[in-house]
Amino acid sequence: MPMSGLEMFSLNGQTALVTGASRGIGEALCVALACAGADIIGVARSRDSLTKVGREVEGAGRRFCALACDVGDVGSIERLFADMGEMELTPEILVNNAGMEQVSPSLDVSESLWDRIVDTNLKGAFFVARGFARSLEQSKKPGSIINLGSLTSAVGVPTATPYTSSKSGVLGMTRALASEWAEMGIRVNAIGPGYFRTALTEQFYKDEDWQKAMLARIPMGRFGRMEDLAGICVFLASAASLYVTGQIFFVDGGYLASI
């Protein structure tokens, strides 16, 4: 029997690995996936920082496991998956959310700044995806990878060249992995959030003139709310998107459509 509409979105019996899970978008997506039925493995640089999201996931009736990893360090990523293997944790869903940003005029970008941003946002995302795919290959399970892109996956932003480069790379990586891993039963897609107020972007929102100028460019006339990302994440994680791979879904209030 085919699944009903609502059944297609259920994540009951599945486990999601979410990086950058301690706050902002990562925290919101942990809760969204838990509310859809998934148990959560939350990853951040500090396990202590995951206490709040752990309570929220457990409050939704799902199990939560907190693990520490610096996704800017490939050795740390390899230890993460080794630890998960010892714990017999094999998630079917990966949300590659961990990221960083620091604005700087391009003429002033140092090698160390470039490396910190690109190593976290792109290199780290790839090696987390690789570890996830290897674990699924061993278990013979299908899976879904959801990478966090950005508006800068599609457009250039002044003073954000390393970040824009990394998020453009995330889109290219999403398409390449989708093409390569489809035969393994792994779907790879991306979400491109528009302007959402998080710790990462707070520096922009302190400028009221920037807020007014940006709102004037967003057709829906408001900034994103965390709940605006819940539906697309659950969709991409669930059986409702079984024939969707290699795509990016911009959640931006119409920003890109209007430029």
ZIKA-V974710 format. One record per pair of residues at least 12 apart in sequence whose ideal C-beta (glycine too) atoms are under 7 Angstrom apart, sorted by the first residue. I is the first residue (numbers start at 0). J is the second residue. Records with the same first field share a line. If there is no record, write none. Layout:
BEGIN
I=J  J
END
This chain:
BEGIN
2=238
7=237  238  239
8=35  233  234  237  239
9=35  36  237
10=32  35  36  37  236  237
11=36
13=37  91  92
14=37  38  40  88  90  91
15=32  37  39  90  92  94  236
16=40  42  90  92  93  131
17=29  39  41  42  94  96
18=42  70  94  95  96  97  127
19=43  96  97  98
20=41  42  43  49  52
21=43  48  49  52
22=198
23=197  198  199
24=96  147  192  195  197  225  228
25=96
26=52
27=225  228  229
28=94  96  228  232
29=41  52  56
30=55  56  59
31=229  232  233
32=92  232  233  236
33=56  59  61
34=59
35=233
37=61  92
38=61  62
39=56  61  63
40=64  66  88  90
41=53  63  65
42=66  68  79
43=67
44=67  69
45=67
46=65  66  67
49=65
53=65
64=88
66=79  82
70=97  119  123  127
71=115  118  119  123
73=126
76=123  126  127  130
80=130  134
89=134  138  140
91=140  142  143
92=142  143  236
93=127  128  131  144  145
94=145  232
95=124  127  128  144  145  146  147
96=147
97=119  123
98=119  120  147  199
99=115  116  119  120
100=116  159  162  199
101=116
102=158  159  202
103=158
104=158
105=160
108=160  161
112=161
113=161
116=161  162  165
117=161  164  165
120=162  165  166  169
121=165  168  169  172
124=146  169  172
125=172
128=144  176
131=144
132=180  183  185
135=183  185
136=183
141=184  185
142=184  185
143=186  235  236
144=185  186  187
145=188  190  232  235  236
146=169  173  189
147=190
148=166  169  170  189  190  191  247
149=166  191  192
150=191  193  251  254  255
151=163  166  167
152=166  167  169  170  191  247
153=191  255
169=189
170=189  247
173=187  188  189  245  247
174=245
177=244  245
178=245
181=244
186=243  244
187=244  245
188=235  243  244  246
189=247
190=228  231  232  248  250
191=247  248  249  250
192=223  228  250
193=223  249  250  251  252  254
194=213  217  222  223
195=222  223
196=222
216=254  257
217=252  253  254
218=252  253  257
219=252  253
221=252
223=250  252
227=250
228=250
231=248  250
END
